[in-house]
């Protein structure tokens, strides 16, 4: 299963992909980083952008960190990066 690295910036004005942060994809989210709200918002955001169900996105590492590793079932790492970075 492919994994992607994501760098999350919570409490942003709008949810969007803003580029790359090293090897990670940098994503701004409107949700605050409390009680798992940012993690839920990240899954919803990615599911919408990638046109896949939320259950296909699994948080592998980084539950309490801005740097997260996600497993995305059904898509390759290349496809995920291409689709997300194309929206910049």
Secondary structure, DSSP 8 states (H G I E B T S, - for coil): --EEEEEEE-S-SS-EEEEEETTEEEEE-SS-SSTTHHHHHHHHHHHHHHTS-GGGEEEEE-TTSSEEEEEETTS-HHHHHHHHHTT-
